[in-house]
Amino acid sequence: MAVDATAHRGRSRPHSGWTLAVVALVGVALFAAFTALGLWQVQRRAWKLDLIERTTQRIHAPPAAAPPEAQWAAVRAASHEYQAVQLRGEWLARQTLLSQATTALGAGYWVMTPLQQHDGTQVLVNRGFVPADQRLQWAERPAEHTPGGAVTVQGLLRISEPGGGFLRRNDPAQNRWHSRDVEAMAQALSLSRAAPYFVDAGLPQAQAPTVTANTEQRPASEGPWPREGLTVVRFTNTHLSYALTWFAMALMVAGAGGLVARYELRLRASSRAAPPP
């Protein structure tokens, strides 16, 4: 019993000042880090809400002229993507490319055809989606399905998708495209003055940019093809839940620090009240 009492008194002694200082520094650092992460998520949430609002305004604004050649260097995703634009020119039908696509209608291809504008520049236009079983007729005979003469195209400005798809690279030599890489496509088609962006043909109905934006609702098996207006405009906004998580962890650290301080005060009070050995 004497040995057990001695061991108990040893475990109940207050911690040294250095130990408490290290624990306090670690606690303060964790509290500050978790609080900073929570504040950062709050700022990110405000930025994301502003981005969604600005994008919504661009999508549903009246179509404006696409950025001309003099402004191409300033085209950025933050300021231009999903802007409603209008183009006028003539299709370069024989220079059509097909880029693999997965949509609400299933797997298939985007029909990418350059539009020759009257100022001599070209803009790649995603004319819409075609099912996989129509690949050959669009790859081999695109001119048969393309109107001649001057046309007007309304759609959403999109930023180039360089590189390729997930674990799959574009192969221009084999005419295999997994993403809409404007620069690579323009080079493969020998377009001398191609815009650094492309346009998704078709304007969506008025709706929030968090769901698929379809111009019309029709059965997947029906045409006409290509089916335009399938642009997906989606933003994830989970910043509030992340912020609450970080703030909760900061409160947990503060609570744990309070418990440690309370326990340490009790140890010191017991040590002062205990009779000397």
Phi, psi and omega in degrees: 000323180296321180294318180296319179295321179295318179296322180295318179295327179293322180285339185265006179287145176299149178286158180290162179299322179296318179297315180295324180295317179296315179299318180295317179297317178297317179297316179296319180297315179295318180299315180295319182294314181295321178295318179297319179295321177296316178295323178297320178292326175297317178295319178297322179297316178299318178297317182293319178296321178294320178298315180298317180296315181294321180294318178301317179297320180294319183296316189261008174285157176302139181302132178247168177298139178295152180306128180285174184303323182294342182252003184300323183295338183264359182288123181225156179298318184296330186251345187233335187297140182071015174289133177287123184229166177228134180238155174218133181174203181235140180290138169262074193300322184290350180256028180286139174239156177244128178246132183300143184215149170233118185231183175296342178269359180111193180274147180178222186217148166273136178267110183255111181235132177290143174250118179278114180273165186289343178272005178094355179269164179235145176232125175288130181241127171279100186286349177134188187258140170232145179295162183299329183286356177257010185301311187298315184293330178277331179283325186260331185226055183294331182295332180293339184247017184236126179292145177266170179081184182289137178227157175246130182240128172247139181186196182249130178290133180234151179270146182305149179244079186288156172101298184143197180264189181294116180061016180224128181262146172297143180232085182302325182298325179262005180057043178245119185235124178253352176210164183267077180274101188299313183298314181293320179294317179298321178293319180295330181266001181058043177275120188280331184225058183275138176294151181279008179231170172233172183234128171276115181294142178102136179252134181285162172288166181291110176199163183293146183278046177239003180226169178297131182260105180249136178286328180216157176250108180225155178303147184297333185278352184262151174272203359285158178248148358290150179271112180267177177077024181256019180298131177262121179242103187222132175235133173272135181225081179250018186294327181295316179295322177295318180299314180297324178296313180295318179295323178296320178293324176297319178294324177297319177297316179297319178296318178296322177296321177297319178295319179296316179297319179296316179297319181293321178296321178296319178299318181291322177295318178295323180293322179289327182280338182289140178293149179295146180295000000 
